[in-house]
Amino acid sequence: METKNKTKKNIFAIEFPIIGGVLMAYTATVFFQNAHNWNAKSIFGFSVVILLHIIMYLSREQIFKSNLFLYFLVQGVIIFTLSLFIKENYQAAYLGLIPLILAQSIHLLKDGKKILYSICYYYTIYISTIYFYQGLKDLLYSISLLILITSAISSYGYFYTRQIRAYERSQRLLFELEATYDKLEEVTREKERQKLARDIHDTLSQGLAGVLMKLEVLQLNIEEENTEKSKEIAQNAISQVRDNLKEARELIRDLRLHNEEWRNLGNLIKEEVERFKEDSNADVFINWDGNVEVSHIIYKNVTFIVREILTNVKKHAKASKVIINISLESDKIAIRIEDNGIGFDYFHFNRLYGHYGIIGLKERAKTIQGELLIDSHKRKGTCVTLVVPVPNRIKGESDEEN
């Protein structure tokens, strides 16, 4: 809004050459003509008409809107009215104002025929007034002088109009750029909100859910007076809370800083898989190939995706067997996690209800230009495949460091 107001002020400043020309015509008419032909009444009337002419020019968009024909018609009447107030001195005013109004028509009408009609209209006013006051005596000389002045001012008006139109185009482009920037900023804010929602879900929400499960089991063991098992569960809960607190601090750090640090993806995935093996009752088989260092954004999103998949297997799948295939190549990351659990009707479930965990997985994969495939059927287990390309820049620099 502030920029638009500033632009309006700039556009208003463009009007000053015309206003300056009108004031020059006013000054030349009043102060450089025969003083004997002036009196207080004629000067006052002339001043009022000139002021009305300026007001009409500045307020043309508000008063006449898009009806420029009516605007030029009224201005012609105003210019003719001048001769009724100043009579013998009208030619000086005409020779100043008519070329200026013709320059306006070149700028505003932007059409050859309409401009020609405007020229004929104002020349008719000029010729008729001369004929009315002076007859044919000075007509030829006056017309020649008007043509000369009109040509000079119109030439200036033509080139000046081109500059104005270029300025208007630049202002339109500026507004379009500002609108695009506002939309981009809105999209960026929305992406940041989604990212923050995913991070909170994958750290605090998942962590609290895990701790809650352990505390529920702990409560059962306390009621059964199973002291040793209770201590073990309490220790696990404390360890998980520490891990979640560490993740929360990393999340806060990521929000404060733009981290471009490279990390070894294989090491962290191994930690996630080992933690899953310890907490899961299923038989876990791991096939591992390669290792790679990736950017922080790939590192973080792949880690969260793997953690979410394994958490869902542990919490919902009721699987007795889990197969994890991991391939970390220099140009591609491929992770496949398959279980023989209860499964679910993925397409029906996702279409009717949706699920934030699944949405978050897909959003994270999309963020790193990856592809996430979920294949699941009731009582037939679930298979989740993640494929993420490693950008050439990271590939080349990683190879160089290695």
Disulfide bonds with the S-S distance in Angstrom:
none
